[in-house]
Amino acid sequence: MDYIINLRQKHYLWQQQERSLKKGDRVALLERGIAVVERVDEKEAVVILGNGLVSKIPRKDIVLSQRNLRWECGISACL
C-alpha cells in the first residue's frame, strides 16, 4: 500500500510541475497570436510575440485551457 501511495504522490507532484507556467511556454493571446514566455514570477509574466513586441501580463490572467490544452490569455489586459 505504501508503494502505491508513494507512486501517486510522485505523479501528483509531476502534474503540478507540468501545469505551472515557465520560461519557453507558449501563450495564446486574444487577437494577437502566440507569444513565448521570456520570464515569469508569481505576479506577472513577460512574453514576446513573433513580431518582437514585449508585453507584461498579470500571472492571474493566464490560465491553462483544459479544452485546448494550452496556456491562454483572453482578456483585454493581455493586449
N, C-alpha and C positions, 0 to 999 in steps of 0.2 A: 504494500500500500504506500509506503514512503517513497518508493521509486516512482510511482505514478504521480503522486503529489509533486515531487521534485521536478519531474518532466513537465508537468502542466505549468508550474511556476516559471520555468525557463521559457516555455512557449509564450506565456503571457508577457514576460519582460521583452522578448524579441518583438512581439506585436506592438508594444508600446513604442519601441525604438523606431520601428518602421512607420508608425503613424505620427512621428514628430517631424516638423519642417526643418530641413537642414540645407546647408550650402550645396548648390548644384541641382536642387529640386526645381521642377518646372511649376509655374503657377499660371493658370488661365485667368486673364484679366478681361472683364466685360468690355466689349467693343474695342479692345486694344490688341489682343493677341496673347501669345505665350511669352512669359518672362522667366528668367533664370534667377534663382536666389543667390545673391552675392554674399550677404551677411544676414544673420538672424540672431536676435536675442529675445528675452521674454516679453519685451514691449513692442518691437517693430521688426520688420524685415526690409532689407534693401534689395530691390530687384532691378534687373537690367533687361530691357526689351531688345529685340533684334536690331532696331534702328539706333541703339546706343543710349536711348532715354533711360535715365536712372530715376527710380521712384522709391519713396519710403512708404510702407504700408503698415498700419497698425496690425500687430500679430493677431489680435482678436477677430479681425475681419477676414482672415484667410482660413478657410475650412477645407477639410478633406471630404470631397463628394463621394459618398458610397455608390451612388448611381453611376458616376462617370469614372470612378477610381482615379481621381486626380485632385490636386490642390486647386482651389478656385477662390476668386475674389470677385463677387458680382455686384458690389455696391459702388456708389459714386465715389467713395473715399479712396478707391483703388485707381482712379483715373488721374 
